[in-house]
Amino acid sequence: MENENKYKNLFFILLVIFIISWFKYNNLKEKNSTLTDQLNAYEYALNQANENIDEANSAIEDAQSYAWSSYEEMGDILDNLTTVNTVEP
């Protein structure tokens, strides 16, 4: 009888450990999903920022090529300069 109670207690303890582990696993799985989504948003924002920097650098290079041209050509190139958009993650 005493041996049977030990096995019941052991089974109960193992069951409690399993249930706690299952809840923690599900919680970590959900948190991992949230962090993965956040990482993807930041990667997208970083890619957009890099594209904007490339666009701005290209516009600056174009403007620099006309720096010593006539005022009219410099005015045209300055009129064609545009700002880049910011991206929020």
PDB file of N, CA, C and O in Angstrom, chain B, residues numbered from 101:
ATOM      1  N   MET B 101       0.811  -1.186   0.000  1.00  0.00           N
ATOM      2  CA  MET B 101       0.000   0.000   0.000  1.00  0.00           C
ATOM      3  C   MET B 101       0.868   1.269   0.000  1.00  0.00           C
ATOM      4  O   MET B 101       0.594   2.208  -0.748  1.00  0.00           O
ATOM      5  N   GLU B 102       1.882   1.294   0.814  1.00  0.00           N
ATOM      6  CA  GLU B 102       2.771   2.449   0.894  1.00  0.00           C
ATOM      7  C   GLU B 102       3.487   2.665  -0.435  1.00  0.00           C
ATOM      8  O   GLU B 102       3.674   3.802  -0.868  1.00  0.00           O
ATOM      9  N   ASN B 103       3.876   1.597  -1.062  1.00  0.00           N
ATOM     10  CA  ASN B 103       4.539   1.652  -2.364  1.00  0.00           C
ATOM     11  C   ASN B 103       3.597   2.212  -3.421  1.00  0.00           C
ATOM     12  O   ASN B 103       4.019   2.963  -4.300  1.00  0.00           O
ATOM     13  N   GLU B 104       2.341   1.853  -3.336  1.00  0.00           N
ATOM     14  CA  GLU B 104       1.336   2.349  -4.283  1.00  0.00           C
ATOM     15  C   GLU B 104       1.147   3.861  -4.123  1.00  0.00           C
ATOM     16  O   GLU B 104       0.997   4.564  -5.123  1.00  0.00           O
ATOM     17  N   ASN B 105       1.152   4.368  -2.907  1.00  0.00           N
ATOM     18  CA  ASN B 105       1.024   5.801  -2.648  1.00  0.00           C
ATOM     19  C   ASN B 105       2.224   6.552  -3.201  1.00  0.00           C
ATOM     20  O   ASN B 105       2.073   7.658  -3.720  1.00  0.00           O
ATOM     21  N   LYS B 106       3.409   5.972  -3.099  1.00  0.00           N
ATOM     22  CA  LYS B 106       4.608   6.612  -3.648  1.00  0.00           C
ATOM     23  C   LYS B 106       4.468   6.788  -5.160  1.00  0.00           C
ATOM     24  O   LYS B 106       4.812   7.834  -5.710  1.00  0.00           O
ATOM     25  N   TYR B 107       3.957   5.750  -5.818  1.00  0.00           N
ATOM     26  CA  TYR B 107       3.775   5.829  -7.272  1.00  0.00           C
ATOM     27  C   TYR B 107       2.702   6.847  -7.650  1.00  0.00           C
ATOM     28  O   TYR B 107       2.840   7.553  -8.649  1.00  0.00           O
ATOM     29  N   LYS B 108       1.643   6.924  -6.860  1.00  0.00           N
ATOM     30  CA  LYS B 108       0.597   7.911  -7.118  1.00  0.00           C
ATOM     31  C   LYS B 108       1.153   9.325  -6.939  1.00  0.00           C
ATOM     32  O   LYS B 108       0.893  10.215  -7.749  1.00  0.00           O
ATOM     33  N   ASN B 109       1.916   9.512  -5.873  1.00  0.00           N
ATOM     34  CA  ASN B 109       2.521  10.821  -5.638  1.00  0.00           C
ATOM     35  C   ASN B 109       3.505  11.186  -6.748  1.00  0.00           C
ATOM     36  O   ASN B 109       3.523  12.319  -7.229  1.00  0.00           O
ATOM     37  N   LEU B 110       4.314  10.221  -7.142  1.00  0.00           N
ATOM     38  CA  LEU B 110       5.269  10.446  -8.219  1.00  0.00           C
ATOM     39  C   LEU B 110       4.543  10.795  -9.522  1.00  0.00           C
ATOM     40  O   LEU B 110       4.946  11.706 -10.244  1.00  0.00           O
ATOM     41  N   PHE B 111       3.465  10.057  -9.809  1.00  0.00           N
ATOM     42  CA  PHE B 111       2.684  10.333 -11.008  1.00  0.00           C
ATOM     43  C   PHE B 111       2.084  11.739 -10.947  1.00  0.00           C
ATOM     44  O   PHE B 111       2.112  12.469 -11.938  1.00  0.00           O
ATOM     45  N   PHE B 112       1.551  12.114  -9.804  1.00  0.00           N
ATOM     46  CA  PHE B 112       0.964  13.448  -9.638  1.00  0.00           C
ATOM     47  C   PHE B 112       2.023  14.537  -9.831  1.00  0.00           C
ATOM     48  O   PHE B 112       1.774  15.538 -10.504  1.00  0.00           O
ATOM     49  N   ILE B 113       3.193  14.341  -9.242  1.00  0.00           N
ATOM     50  CA  ILE B 113       4.283  15.312  -9.384  1.00  0.00           C
ATOM     51  C   ILE B 113       4.704  15.426 -10.843  1.00  0.00           C
ATOM     52  O   ILE B 113       4.889  16.536 -11.342  1.00  0.00           O
ATOM     53  N   LEU B 114       4.857  14.318 -11.527  1.00  0.00           N
ATOM     54  CA  LEU B 114       5.229  14.331 -12.939  1.00  0.00           C
ATOM     55  C   LEU B 114       4.149  15.000 -13.789  1.00  0.00           C
ATOM     56  O   LEU B 114       4.453  15.721 -14.739  1.00  0.00           O
ATOM     57  N   LEU B 115       2.899  14.756 -13.441  1.00  0.00           N
ATOM     58  CA  LEU B 115       1.799  15.378 -14.177  1.00  0.00           C
ATOM     59  C   LEU B 115       1.823  16.898 -13.987  1.00  0.00           C
ATOM     60  O   LEU B 115       1.622  17.639 -14.949  1.00  0.00           O
ATOM     61  N   VAL B 116       2.061  17.360 -12.789  1.00  0.00           N
ATOM     62  CA  VAL B 116       2.131  18.792 -12.509  1.00  0.00           C
ATOM     63  C   VAL B 116       3.309  19.408 -13.268  1.00  0.00           C
ATOM     64  O   VAL B 116       3.172  20.476 -13.865  1.00  0.00           O
ATOM     65  N   ILE B 117       4.450  18.748 -13.245  1.00  0.00           N
ATOM     66  CA  ILE B 117       5.631  19.241 -13.973  1.00  0.00           C
ATOM     67  C   ILE B 117       5.335  19.307 -15.464  1.00  0.00           C
ATOM     68  O   ILE B 117       5.713  20.273 -16.127  1.00  0.00           O
ATOM     69  N   PHE B 118       4.669  18.301 -15.995  1.00  0.00           N
ATOM     70  CA  PHE B 118       4.325  18.288 -17.418  1.00  0.00           C
ATOM     71  C   PHE B 118       3.388  19.450 -17.770  1.00  0.00           C
ATOM     72  O   PHE B 118       3.582  20.120 -18.785  1.00  0.00           O
ATOM     73  N   ILE B 119       2.388  19.684 -16.943  1.00  0.00           N
ATOM     74  CA  ILE B 119       1.421  20.754 -17.216  1.00  0.00           C
ATOM     75  C   ILE B 119       2.110  22.116 -17.158  1.00  0.00           C
ATOM     76  O   ILE B 119       1.889  22.964 -18.023  1.00  0.00           O
ATOM     77  N   ILE B 120       2.943  22.324 -16.142  1.00  0.00           N
ATOM     78  CA  ILE B 120       3.670  23.595 -16.039  1.00  0.00           C
ATOM     79  C   ILE B 120       4.582  23.780 -17.247  1.00  0.00           C
ATOM     80  O   ILE B 120       4.650  24.868 -17.819  1.00  0.00           O
ATOM     81  N   SER B 121       5.273  22.728 -17.628  1.00  0.00           N
ATOM     82  CA  SER B 121       6.167  22.805 -18.791  1.00  0.00           C
ATOM     83  C   SER B 121       5.387  23.105 -20.061  1.00  0.00           C
ATOM     84  O   SER B 121       5.850  23.878 -20.900  1.00  0.00           O
ATOM     85  N   TRP B 122       4.227  22.516 -20.215  1.00  0.00           N
ATOM     86  CA  TRP B 122       3.395  22.741 -21.398  1.00  0.00           C
ATOM     87  C   TRP B 122       2.962  24.204 -21.497  1.00  0.00           C
ATOM     88  O   TRP B 122       3.021  24.806 -22.570  1.00  0.00           O
ATOM     89  N   PHE B 123       2.525  24.771 -20.366  1.00  0.00           N
ATOM     90  CA  PHE B 123       2.116  26.182 -20.369  1.00  0.00           C
ATOM     91  C   PHE B 123       3.299  27.095 -20.667  1.00  0.00           C
ATOM     92  O   PHE B 123       3.163  28.059 -21.420  1.00  0.00           O
ATOM     93  N   LYS B 124       4.453  26.801 -20.084  1.00  0.00           N
ATOM     94  CA  LYS B 124       5.630  27.619 -20.352  1.00  0.00           C
ATOM     95  C   LYS B 124       6.042  27.503 -21.816  1.00  0.00           C
ATOM     96  O   LYS B 124       6.434  28.494 -22.431  1.00  0.00           O
ATOM     97  N   TYR B 125       5.957  26.302 -22.374  1.00  0.00           N
ATOM     98  CA  TYR B 125       6.289  26.108 -23.785  1.00  0.00           C
ATOM     99  C   TYR B 125       5.367  26.940 -24.668  1.00  0.00           C
ATOM    100  O   TYR B 125       5.833  27.616 -25.585  1.00  0.00           O
ATOM    101  N   ASN B 126       4.077  26.897 -24.403  1.00  0.00           N
ATOM    102  CA  ASN B 126       3.118  27.662 -25.207  1.00  0.00           C
ATOM    103  C   ASN B 126       3.352  29.161 -25.064  1.00  0.00           C
ATOM    104  O   ASN B 126       3.232  29.909 -26.034  1.00  0.00           O
ATOM    105  N   ASN B 127       3.687  29.596 -23.851  1.00  0.00           N
ATOM    106  CA  ASN B 127       3.972  31.010 -23.627  1.00  0.00           C
ATOM    107  C   ASN B 127       5.217  31.430 -24.409  1.00  0.00           C
ATOM    108  O   ASN B 127       5.224  32.481 -25.049  1.00  0.00           O
ATOM    109  N   LEU B 128       6.259  30.618 -24.358  1.00  0.00           N
ATOM    110  CA  LEU B 128       7.479  30.930 -25.098  1.00  0.00           C
ATOM    111  C   LEU B 128       7.248  30.883 -26.606  1.00  0.00           C
ATOM    112  O   LEU B 128       7.825  31.675 -27.351  1.00  0.00           O
ATOM    113  N   LYS B 129       6.414  29.965 -27.049  1.00  0.00           N
ATOM    114  CA  LYS B 129       6.094  29.870 -28.474  1.00  0.00           C
ATOM    115  C   LYS B 129       5.391  31.137 -28.954  1.00  0.00           C
ATOM    116  O   LYS B 129       5.694  31.655 -30.028  1.00  0.00           O
ATOM    117  N   GLU B 130       4.458  31.626 -28.157  1.00  0.00           N
ATOM    118  CA  GLU B 130       3.735  32.863 -28.507  1.00  0.00           C
ATOM    119  C   GLU B 130       4.677  34.067 -28.484  1.00  0.00           C
ATOM    120  O   GLU B 130       4.623  34.923 -29.367  1.00  0.00           O
ATOM    121  N   LYS B 131       5.534  34.125 -27.476  1.00  0.00           N
ATOM    122  CA  LYS B 131       6.486  35.229 -27.385  1.00  0.00           C
ATOM    123  C   LYS B 131       7.462  35.201 -28.559  1.00  0.00           C
ATOM    124  O   LYS B 131       7.816  36.248 -29.100  1.00  0.00           O
ATOM    125  N   ASN B 132       7.896  34.006 -28.950  1.00  0.00           N
ATOM    126  CA  ASN B 132       8.790  33.858 -30.099  1.00  0.00           C
ATOM    127  C   ASN B 132       8.119  34.352 -31.373  1.00  0.00           C
ATOM    128  O   ASN B 132       8.760  34.999 -32.201  1.00  0.00           O
ATOM    129  N   SER B 133       6.849  34.056 -31.533  1.00  0.00           N
ATOM    130  CA  SER B 133       6.112  34.505 -32.705  1.00  0.00           C
ATOM    131  C   SER B 133       6.025  36.031 -32.737  1.00  0.00           C
ATOM    132  O   SER B 133       6.195  36.651 -33.786  1.00  0.00           O
ATOM    133  N   THR B 134       5.760  36.621 -31.583  1.00  0.00           N
ATOM    134  CA  THR B 134       5.676  38.078 -31.492  1.00  0.00           C
ATOM    135  C   THR B 134       7.019  38.717 -31.827  1.00  0.00           C
ATOM    136  O   THR B 134       7.083  39.692 -32.575  1.00  0.00           O
ATOM    137  N   LEU B 135       8.091  38.159 -31.269  1.00  0.00           N
ATOM    138  CA  LEU B 135       9.421  38.713 -31.532  1.00  0.00           C
ATOM    139  C   LEU B 135       9.835  38.527 -32.989  1.00  0.00           C
ATOM    140  O   LEU B 135      10.515  39.385 -33.552  1.00  0.00           O
ATOM    141  N   THR B 136       9.434  37.417 -33.603  1.00  0.00           N
ATOM    142  CA  THR B 136       9.728  37.188 -35.012  1.00  0.00           C
ATOM    143  C   THR B 136       9.018  38.217 -35.883  1.00  0.00           C
ATOM    144  O   THR B 136       9.603  38.745 -36.829  1.00  0.00           O
ATOM    145  N   ASP B 137       7.757  38.501 -35.563  1.00  0.00           N
ATOM    146  CA  ASP B 137       7.018  39.526 -36.306  1.00  0.00           C
ATOM    147  C   ASP B 137       7.672  40.896 -36.146  1.00  0.00           C
ATOM    148  O   ASP B 137       7.780  41.656 -37.109  1.00  0.00           O
ATOM    149  N   GLN B 138       8.102  41.201 -34.939  1.00  0.00           N
ATOM    150  CA  GLN B 138       8.753  42.486 -34.683  1.00  0.00           C
ATOM    151  C   GLN B 138      10.077  42.572 -35.437  1.00  0.00           C
ATOM    152  O   GLN B 138      10.406  43.618 -35.996  1.00  0.00           O
ATOM    153  N   LEU B 139      10.828  41.489 -35.455  1.00  0.00           N
ATOM    154  CA  LEU B 139      12.088  41.460 -36.193  1.00  0.00           C
ATOM    155  C   LEU B 139      11.849  41.678 -37.681  1.00  0.00           C
ATOM    156  O   LEU B 139      12.590  42.419 -38.327  1.00  0.00           O
ATOM    157  N   ASN B 140      10.824  41.040 -38.225  1.00  0.00           N
ATOM    158  CA  ASN B 140      10.503  41.225 -39.641  1.00  0.00           C
ATOM    159  C   ASN B 140      10.140  42.677 -39.941  1.00  0.00           C
ATOM    160  O   ASN B 140      10.512  43.210 -40.987  1.00  0.00           O
ATOM    161  N   ALA B 141       9.415  43.313 -39.027  1.00  0.00           N
ATOM    162  CA  ALA B 141       9.057  44.718 -39.222  1.00  0.00           C
ATOM    163  C   ALA B 141      10.306  45.595 -39.210  1.00  0.00           C
ATOM    164  O   ALA B 141      10.425  46.516 -40.018  1.00  0.00           O
ATOM    165  N   TYR B 142      11.234  45.316 -38.300  1.00  0.00           N
ATOM    166  CA  TYR B 142      12.473  46.099 -38.242  1.00  0.00           C
ATOM    167  C   TYR B 142      13.341  45.862 -39.475  1.00  0.00           C
ATOM    168  O   TYR B 142      13.964  46.793 -39.986  1.00  0.00           O
ATOM    169  N   GLU B 143      13.383  44.628 -39.951  1.00  0.00           N
ATOM    170  CA  GLU B 143      14.163  44.344 -41.163  1.00  0.00           C
ATOM    171  C   GLU B 143      13.567  45.079 -42.361  1.00  0.00           C
ATOM    172  O   GLU B 143      14.304  45.601 -43.198  1.00  0.00           O
ATOM    173  N   TYR B 144      12.247  45.123 -42.446  1.00  0.00           N
ATOM    174  CA  TYR B 144      11.588  45.842 -43.532  1.00  0.00           C
ATOM    175  C   TYR B 144      11.931  47.328 -43.451  1.00  0.00           C
ATOM    176  O   TYR B 144      12.269  47.950 -44.458  1.00  0.00           O
ATOM    177  N   ALA B 145      11.841  47.896 -42.235  1.00  0.00           N
ATOM    178  CA  ALA B 145      12.150  49.319 -42.052  1.00  0.00           C
ATOM    179  C   ALA B 145      13.609  49.605 -42.396  1.00  0.00           C
ATOM    180  O   ALA B 145      13.917  50.640 -42.988  1.00  0.00           O
ATOM    181  N   LEU B 146      14.502  48.699 -42.031  1.00  0.00           N
ATOM    182  CA  LEU B 146      15.915  48.874 -42.353  1.00  0.00           C
ATOM    183  C   LEU B 146      16.137  48.846 -43.859  1.00  0.00           C
ATOM    184  O   LEU B 146      16.880  49.670 -44.392  1.00  0.00           O
ATOM    185  N   ASN B 147      15.501  47.911 -44.543  1.00  0.00           N
ATOM    186  CA  ASN B 147      15.629  47.844 -46.007  1.00  0.00           C
ATOM    187  C   ASN B 147      15.081  49.108 -46.665  1.00  0.00           C
ATOM    188  O   ASN B 147      15.677  49.630 -47.607  1.00  0.00           O
ATOM    189  N   GLN B 148      13.947  49.597 -46.169  1.00  0.00           N
ATOM    190  CA  GLN B 148      13.379  50.823 -46.715  1.00  0.00           C
ATOM    191  C   GLN B 148      14.312  52.007 -46.468  1.00  0.00           C
ATOM    192  O   GLN B 148      14.504  52.846 -47.348  1.00  0.00           O
ATOM    193  N   ALA B 149      14.887  52.070 -45.272  1.00  0.00           N
ATOM    194  CA  ALA B 149      15.809  53.166 -44.952  1.00  0.00           C
ATOM    195  C   ALA B 149      17.030  53.115 -45.860  1.00  0.00           C
ATOM    196  O   ALA B 149      17.491  54.153 -46.335  1.00  0.00           O
ATOM    197  N   ASN B 150      17.559  51.920 -46.106  1.00  0.00           N
ATOM    198  CA  ASN B 150      18.715  51.789 -47.001  1.00  0.00           C
ATOM    199  C   ASN B 150      18.364  52.197 -48.428  1.00  0.00           C
ATOM    200  O   ASN B 150      19.166  52.839 -49.105  1.00  0.00           O
ATOM    201  N   GLU B 151      17.176  51.830 -48.884  1.00  0.00           N
ATOM    202  CA  GLU B 151      16.740  52.253 -50.218  1.00  0.00           C
ATOM    203  C   GLU B 151      16.607  53.775 -50.285  1.00  0.00           C
ATOM    204  O   GLU B 151      16.982  54.391 -51.283  1.00  0.00           O
ATOM    205  N   ASN B 152      16.072  54.377 -49.224  1.00  0.00           N
ATOM    206  CA  ASN B 152      15.943  55.839 -49.182  1.00  0.00           C
ATOM    207  C   ASN B 152      17.306  56.514 -49.190  1.00  0.00           C
ATOM    208  O   ASN B 152      17.492  57.534 -49.853  1.00  0.00           O
ATOM    209  N   ILE B 153      18.256  55.952 -48.462  1.00  0.00           N
ATOM    210  CA  ILE B 153      19.613  56.508 -48.449  1.00  0.00           C
ATOM    211  C   ILE B 153      20.229  56.410 -49.841  1.00  0.00           C
ATOM    212  O   ILE B 153      20.854  57.362 -50.309  1.00  0.00           O
ATOM    213  N   ASP B 154      20.059  55.278 -50.498  1.00  0.00           N
ATOM    214  CA  ASP B 154      20.584  55.130 -51.860  1.00  0.00           C
ATOM    215  C   ASP B 154      19.959  56.148 -52.806  1.00  0.00           C
ATOM    216  O   ASP B 154      20.644  56.737 -53.642  1.00  0.00           O
ATOM    217  N   GLU B 155      18.652  56.347 -52.664  1.00  0.00           N
ATOM    218  CA  GLU B 155      17.955  57.322 -53.518  1.00  0.00           C
ATOM    219  C   GLU B 155      18.473  58.731 -53.254  1.00  0.00           C
ATOM    220  O   GLU B 155      18.719  59.492 -54.190  1.00  0.00           O
ATOM    221  N   ALA B 156      18.640  59.080 -51.976  1.00  0.00           N
ATOM    222  CA  ALA B 156      19.136  60.413 -51.625  1.00  0.00           C
ATOM    223  C   ALA B 156      20.571  60.598 -52.116  1.00  0.00           C
ATOM    224  O   ALA B 156      20.914  61.661 -52.633  1.00  0.00           O
ATOM    225  N   ASN B 157      21.405  59.579 -51.961  1.00  0.00           N
ATOM    226  CA  ASN B 157      22.788  59.673 -52.439  1.00  0.00           C
ATOM    227  C   ASN B 157      22.846  59.851 -53.948  1.00  0.00           C
ATOM    228  O   ASN B 157      23.671  60.610 -54.456  1.00  0.00           O
ATOM    229  N   SER B 158      21.977  59.157 -54.659  1.00  0.00           N
ATOM    230  CA  SER B 158      21.937  59.294 -56.110  1.00  0.00           C
ATOM    231  C   SER B 158      21.545  60.716 -56.513  1.00  0.00           C
ATOM    232  O   SER B 158      22.118  61.294 -57.436  1.00  0.00           O
ATOM    233  N   ALA B 159      20.560  61.267 -55.804  1.00  0.00           N
ATOM    234  CA  ALA B 159      20.136  62.629 -56.102  1.00  0.00           C
ATOM    235  C   ALA B 159      21.252  63.625 -55.799  1.00  0.00           C
ATOM    236  O   ALA B 159      21.442  64.589 -56.540  1.00  0.00           O
ATOM    237  N   ILE B 160      21.982  63.397 -54.724  1.00  0.00           N
ATOM    238  CA  ILE B 160      23.100  64.281 -54.383  1.00  0.00           C
ATOM    239  C   ILE B 160      24.195  64.192 -55.440  1.00  0.00           C
ATOM    240  O   ILE B 160      24.764  65.206 -55.845  1.00  0.00           O
ATOM    241  N   GLU B 161      24.482  62.980 -55.878  1.00  0.00           N
ATOM    242  CA  GLU B 161      25.500  62.806 -56.917  1.00  0.00           C
ATOM    243  C   GLU B 161      25.090  63.514 -58.197  1.00  0.00           C
ATOM    244  O   GLU B 161      25.920  64.142 -58.854  1.00  0.00           O
ATOM    245  N   ASP B 162      23.815  63.418 -58.556  1.00  0.00           N
ATOM    246  CA  ASP B 162      23.330  64.122 -59.749  1.00  0.00           C
ATOM    247  C   ASP B 162      23.484  65.627 -59.579  1.00  0.00           C
ATOM    248  O   ASP B 162      23.913  66.325 -60.498  1.00  0.00           O
ATOM    249  N   ALA B 163      23.131  66.120 -58.397  1.00  0.00           N
ATOM    250  CA  ALA B 163      23.243  67.561 -58.150  1.00  0.00           C
ATOM    251  C   ALA B 163      24.703  67.996 -58.178  1.00  0.00           C
ATOM    252  O   ALA B 163      25.014  69.073 -58.686  1.00  0.00           O
ATOM    253  N   GLN B 164      25.595  67.183 -57.645  1.00  0.00           N
ATOM    254  CA  GLN B 164      27.010  67.534 -57.644  1.00  0.00           C
ATOM    255  C   GLN B 164      27.577  67.599 -59.057  1.00  0.00           C
ATOM    256  O   GLN B 164      28.476  68.392 -59.338  1.00  0.00           O
ATOM    257  N   SER B 165      27.048  66.767 -59.937  1.00  0.00           N
ATOM    258  CA  SER B 165      27.569  66.773 -61.302  1.00  0.00           C
ATOM    259  C   SER B 165      27.239  68.090 -62.021  1.00  0.00           C
ATOM    260  O   SER B 165      27.908  68.455 -62.987  1.00  0.00           O
ATOM    261  N   TYR B 166      26.216  68.792 -61.553  1.00  0.00           N
ATOM    262  CA  TYR B 166      25.830  70.070 -62.153  1.00  0.00           C
ATOM    263  C   TYR B 166      26.320  71.269 -61.332  1.00  0.00           C
ATOM    264  O   TYR B 166      25.982  72.412 -61.640  1.00  0.00           O
ATOM    265  N   ALA B 167      27.099  71.015 -60.312  1.00  0.00           N
ATOM    266  CA  ALA B 167      27.487  72.087 -59.386  1.00  0.00           C
ATOM    267  C   ALA B 167      28.191  73.240 -60.083  1.00  0.00           C
ATOM    268  O   ALA B 167      28.004  74.390 -59.684  1.00  0.00           O
ATOM    269  N   TRP B 168      28.978  72.984 -61.090  1.00  0.00           N
ATOM    270  CA  TRP B 168      29.723  74.054 -61.748  1.00  0.00           C
ATOM    271  C   TRP B 168      29.143  74.371 -63.129  1.00  0.00           C
ATOM    272  O   TRP B 168      29.814  74.939 -63.990  1.00  0.00           O
ATOM    273  N   SER B 169      27.883  73.989 -63.311  1.00  0.00           N
ATOM    274  CA  SER B 169      27.200  74.295 -64.576  1.00  0.00           C
ATOM    275  C   SER B 169      26.556  75.674 -64.480  1.00  0.00           C
ATOM    276  O   SER B 169      26.812  76.435 -63.547  1.00  0.00           O
ATOM    277  N   SER B 170      25.730  75.971 -65.449  1.00  0.00           N
ATOM    278  CA  SER B 170      25.043  77.266 -65.448  1.00  0.00           C
ATOM    279  C   SER B 170      24.001  77.290 -64.330  1.00  0.00           C
ATOM    280  O   SER B 170      23.588  76.253 -63.811  1.00  0.00           O
ATOM    281  N   TYR B 171      23.591  78.515 -63.979  1.00  0.00           N
ATOM    282  CA  TYR B 171      22.587  78.656 -62.935  1.00  0.00           C
ATOM    283  C   TYR B 171      21.277  77.978 -63.324  1.00  0.00           C
ATOM    284  O   TYR B 171      20.575  77.443 -62.466  1.00  0.00           O
ATOM    285  N   GLU B 172      20.955  77.997 -64.584  1.00  0.00           N
ATOM    286  CA  GLU B 172      19.718  77.378 -65.036  1.00  0.00           C
ATOM    287  C   GLU B 172      19.767  75.864 -64.846  1.00  0.00           C
ATOM    288  O   GLU B 172      18.803  75.264 -64.371  1.00  0.00           O
ATOM    289  N   GLU B 173      20.900  75.244 -65.220  1.00  0.00           N
ATOM    290  CA  GLU B 173      21.036  73.793 -65.030  1.00  0.00           C
ATOM    291  C   GLU B 173      21.040  73.437 -63.547  1.00  0.00           C
ATOM    292  O   GLU B 173      20.445  72.439 -63.139  1.00  0.00           O
ATOM    293  N   MET B 174      21.719  74.264 -62.737  1.00  0.00           N
ATOM    294  CA  MET B 174      21.714  74.014 -61.293  1.00  0.00           C
ATOM    295  C   MET B 174      20.299  74.144 -60.735  1.00  0.00           C
ATOM    296  O   MET B 174      19.891  73.361 -59.878  1.00  0.00           O
ATOM    297  N   GLY B 175      19.559  75.129 -61.221  1.00  0.00           N
ATOM    298  CA  GLY B 175      18.174  75.299 -60.771  1.00  0.00           C
ATOM    299  C   GLY B 175      17.316  74.113 -61.150  1.00  0.00           C
ATOM    300  O   GLY B 175      16.494  73.661 -60.353  1.00  0.00           O
ATOM    301  N   ASP B 176      17.499  73.595 -62.373  1.00  0.00           N
ATOM    302  CA  ASP B 176      16.724  72.426 -62.806  1.00  0.00           C
ATOM    303  C   ASP B 176      17.014  71.215 -61.921  1.00  0.00           C
ATOM    304  O   ASP B 176      16.100  70.502 -61.506  1.00  0.00           O
ATOM    305  N   ILE B 177      18.292  70.994 -61.639  1.00  0.00           N
ATOM    306  CA  ILE B 177      18.637  69.825 -60.825  1.00  0.00           C
ATOM    307  C   ILE B 177      18.117  69.990 -59.401  1.00  0.00           C
ATOM    308  O   ILE B 177      17.680  69.015 -58.790  1.00  0.00           O
ATOM    309  N   LEU B 178      18.157  71.210 -58.863  1.00  0.00           N
ATOM    310  CA  LEU B 178      17.622  71.437 -57.516  1.00  0.00           C
ATOM    311  C   LEU B 178      16.115  71.273 -57.489  1.00  0.00           C
ATOM    312  O   LEU B 178      15.561  70.799 -56.497  1.00  0.00           O
ATOM    313  N   ASP B 179      15.439  71.661 -58.572  1.00  0.00           N
ATOM    314  CA  ASP B 179      13.993  71.456 -58.647  1.00  0.00           C
ATOM    315  C   ASP B 179      13.638  69.975 -58.654  1.00  0.00           C
ATOM    316  O   ASP B 179      12.568  69.589 -58.182  1.00  0.00           O
ATOM    317  N   ASN B 180      14.527  69.149 -59.185  1.00  0.00           N
ATOM    318  CA  ASN B 180      14.247  67.717 -59.276  1.00  0.00           C
ATOM    319  C   ASN B 180      14.626  66.947 -58.009  1.00  0.00           C
ATOM    320  O   ASN B 180      14.323  65.760 -57.890  1.00  0.00           O
ATOM    321  N   LEU B 181      15.286  67.617 -57.066  1.00  0.00           N
ATOM    322  CA  LEU B 181      15.599  66.936 -55.811  1.00  0.00           C
ATOM    323  C   LEU B 181      14.310  66.708 -55.027  1.00  0.00           C
ATOM    324  O   LEU B 181      13.452  67.587 -54.948  1.00  0.00           O
ATOM    325  N   THR B 182      14.191  65.524 -54.456  1.00  0.00           N
ATOM    326  CA  THR B 182      13.016  65.200 -53.651  1.00  0.00           C
ATOM    327  C   THR B 182      13.482  64.646 -52.313  1.00  0.00           C
ATOM    328  O   THR B 182      14.595  64.138 -52.177  1.00  0.00           O
ATOM    329  N   THR B 183      12.613  64.758 -51.350  1.00  0.00           N
ATOM    330  CA  THR B 183      12.914  64.165 -50.043  1.00  0.00           C
ATOM    331  C   THR B 183      12.503  62.703 -50.060  1.00  0.00           C
ATOM    332  O   THR B 183      11.695  62.280 -50.887  1.00  0.00           O
ATOM    333  N   VAL B 184      13.066  61.946 -49.145  1.00  0.00           N
ATOM    334  CA  VAL B 184      12.709  60.534 -49.027  1.00  0.00           C
ATOM    335  C   VAL B 184      11.786  60.365 -47.832  1.00  0.00           C
ATOM    336  O   VAL B 184      11.810  61.157 -46.889  1.00  0.00           O
ATOM    337  N   ASN B 185      10.991  59.341 -47.889  1.00  0.00           N
ATOM    338  CA  ASN B 185      10.032  59.083 -46.818  1.00  0.00           C
ATOM    339  C   ASN B 185      10.674  58.299 -45.687  1.00  0.00           C
ATOM    340  O   ASN B 185      11.571  57.483 -45.904  1.00  0.00           O
ATOM    341  N   THR B 186      10.202  58.559 -44.483  1.00  0.00           N
ATOM    342  CA  THR B 186      10.663  57.767 -43.347  1.00  0.00           C
ATOM    343  C   THR B 186       9.757  56.571 -43.192  1.00  0.00           C
ATOM    344  O   THR B 186       8.598  56.594 -43.607  1.00  0.00           O
ATOM    345  N   VAL B 187      10.293  55.524 -42.590  1.00  0.00           N
ATOM    346  CA  VAL B 187       9.526  54.293 -42.390  1.00  0.00           C
ATOM    347  C   VAL B 187       9.549  53.968 -40.909  1.00  0.00           C
ATOM    348  O   VAL B 187      10.612  53.907 -40.292  1.00  0.00           O
ATOM    349  N   GLU B 188       8.383  53.763 -40.350  1.00  0.00           N
ATOM    350  CA  GLU B 188       8.266  53.387 -38.945  1.00  0.00           C
ATOM    351  C   GLU B 188       8.105  51.877 -38.858  1.00  0.00           C
ATOM    352  O   GLU B 188       7.294  51.300 -39.582  1.00  0.00           O
ATOM    353  N   PRO B 189       8.866  51.229 -37.981  1.00  0.00           N
ATOM    354  CA  PRO B 189       8.693  49.767 -37.825  1.00  0.00           C
ATOM    355  C   PRO B 189       7.408  49.436 -37.104  1.00  0.00           C
ATOM    356  O   PRO B 189       7.105  48.262 -36.889  1.00  0.00           O
TER     357      PRO B 189
END
